[in-house]
Amino acid sequence: MARRIVVPLVRDLVGTALYQTGLTRPARVGHDRLTIVTFHRVLPPEVLQDYPIGEIAVSTDELAWFVDLFAREYTAGTLSELHRRFEAGERPKKPFLAITFDDGQLDNFRYARPLLEAAGLRASFFVPLDAIDGNQPLWHDRLGYAADRLWRQDEAAARSLLGELGPVPADRHAALMIALERTKALAPERRLDFVAKVEARLGQAPRPEWDGMMSWDQLRELAEAGHEIGSHSLSHAILPLLDDAQLGRELKGSKDRLESELSKSCEAFCYPNGDADSRVIEATHRAGYRRAVTTAWGINPPGADPLRLVRCDLQGQHSRTLFGRLSPSRLAFRLSPYFSGPRP
Ligand SMILES: [Zn+2]
């Protein structure tokens, strides 16, 4: 109990002290680096409560706070524009910070776009094209919606199904997060079979009415407003598991399609789940991408490999003090060299 209060309290005090003395201020620590931040879903607080995978969502209030801070303390914008300027040696007084959103969710268009544009900012959106074409949730959301609802309706059934992949903890959310990790490790067909099995056991459409992917018209609107649309592959496949022909389709096929739909060159790629080995990176280069982002935590120094750019995945809770207030010093600490990354 004491640890639950003392550790965050010490963290808050140290964070404030480092910030007050200027040691973690963006202008100081971000100066010779390219910071790239990642978001996924953006949901109003009342909807976020019902979203089973809160780890990949921020509330609209939290995003508004982040965006306001980025606009004040950084030169913030799309990945490709800022990476180009960073590589050309430009070092503005307010350091570069690229804003990225993964997965192409409709909520990005509904909620993130107006907040960004009201602050005069533009961002990069990485979209998986099959999900856009079919307006279908990605497998992790399908499993999240189905397992979460099944658990509430029939806990024993949910336990026994999720238990097929390994022992299941008592807590619903903890059980879902472990099941997601285990499902991710399955071969692609087995993964989809397992998701379909949970959906079939539930016996009704588990997708909430607010869920959806952005449409091509919305992507065109974003691109016309100055945002960047990057590729997140066709099928959101774990790329190192694919053969060369499949890999080529996911990389080049998605790039060609985005360029023809949006009439703009597509220079940026985002590896699904951050998974890339040297063969995938070589294929990304051959497909013609200039830059690609991973999910590894970090801030890019000058000369960073443009096809292995690291990012900082931001959640509201990590920028809150012990008392729940969103705090610039907490965020500054997290984006500083004093923070070595989230625990695995
Ligand atoms: Zn993704």
Boltz pocket constraint, residues with backbone or C-beta under 6 A from the ligand:
constraints:
  - pocket:
      binder: B
      contacts: [[A, 102], [A, 103], [A, 232], [A, 236], [A, 271], [A, 272], [A, 273]]
      max_distance: 6.0
